[in-house]
Amino acid sequence: MTGLVVCVVVLAVASAFGLLRTERDGRLRVRTKDGAVRLSEAELGGPLGERATLVQFSTAFCQPCRATRRVLAEVAAMVEGVAHVELDAEARLELVRRLDVLRTPTVLVLDAEGRVVRRAAGLPRKADVIAALGEAV
């Protein structure tokens, strides 16, 4: 009987964790300390967009990173003055540590001056990226 109770409790906790993770995955959030962070073209290894920049931290074997790349490239092509920069998290560890990137894909939305205005961990929805760009431009 004790084993059954433990099994039910473990299943309930795992289900709650899964629901919470699904709810938060890919949401573009504002983090107060990120607003003070500014990224330069030298740090990104490419030019900033005229109006905004979408920065994606990826790794070689990350499956959601491929889908995120497609979504961000589509949005960058749709919105004039927006650039998409993809960075290999393994090759840019100093930047990963500085920005507190804990998983891939992580997406940062930068304004024209390179300030982080939004960030998401996981695959963001296209509509959420477009809405976040509205704040950045």
Helices and strands as residue ranges (DSSP letters): H 2-24, G 32-36, H 41-44, E 52-58, H 63-78, E 82-88, H 93-99, E 106-111, E 116-121, H 126-136
